[in-house]
Amino acid sequence: MDYIEGIIERVADWIRQLIDALMGESPEAEPELIPIPVRDRQSR
């Protein structure tokens, strides 16, 4: 069981490192979308 626990620990550590590499140490906030008003045409 120690062997399996060691593998799980290594995989979890590798996943943490991968997430840190992809997301960066401090993830930036996503830019907020600005709604653009559109005039709806009324059907005749």
Residue pairs with C-beta under 8 A, 6 or more apart in sequence:
none
